[in-house]
Amino acid sequence: MFAKNMRTWDRILRIVVGAALIIAFFMGVGGSWNWAFLIGIVPLVTGVLGSCPAYSVFGIKTSG
């Protein structure tokens, strides 16, 4: 479905950062800006899929 264009370290980093942002959302860390932590969905999903649409558009490929 999607061409894999990320290395393992890139995927792990995205999953960790995405999960941390979503956890912060559920903990209510941001006060009135709490909703902004939902941006963590993007790196989480791209990390799980192993494909980043922005990488495809700009011709970036961290995979071997």
C-alpha positions in Angstrom: 0.0 0.0 0.0 2.6 2.5 1.1 6.3 2.4 0.1 8.5 2.1 3.2 10.8 5.1 3.3 12.0 5.1 6.9 14.7 3.2 8.7 14.1 1.5 12.0 15.5 4.3 14.1 13.3 6.8 12.4 10.2 4.7 13.0 11.1 4.1 16.7 11.7 7.8 17.3 8.4 8.7 15.7 6.5 6.1 17.7 8.0 7.2 21.0 7.4 10.9 20.3 3.9 10.3 19.1 3.0 8.2 22.1 4.5 10.7 24.5 2.4 13.5 23.0 -0.8 11.5 23.1 -0.1 10.5 26.7 0.4 14.1 27.6 -2.9 14.9 26.0 -4.7 12.3 28.2 -2.9 13.6 31.3 -4.1 17.1 30.6 -0.6 18.6 30.7 -1.3 21.5 28.3 -4.1 23.3 30.0 -6.2 25.1 27.5 -3.7 24.1 24.7 -4.1 20.4 25.6 -5.7 19.6 22.2 -2.4 20.5 20.5 -0.9 17.3 21.8 -3.1 15.4 19.4 -0.6 16.2 16.7 1.2 13.2 18.2 -1.2 11.1 16.1 0.8 12.0 12.9 4.2 10.7 14.0 2.6 7.7 15.6 0.8 6.6 12.5 3.7 7.3 10.1 6.0 5.4 12.4 3.7 2.4 12.6 3.2 2.4 8.8 6.9 3.0 8.1 6.0 5.5 5.4 6.0 9.3 5.6 4.0 11.2 2.9 6.2 14.3 3.3 9.3 12.2 2.6 7.7 11.0 -0.6 6.8 14.5 -1.7 10.3 15.8 -1.1 12.2 12.7 -2.2 13.6 11.9 1.2 14.3 8.3 2.1 16.0 7.2 5.3 15.6 3.5 4.5 18.4 1.6 2.8 
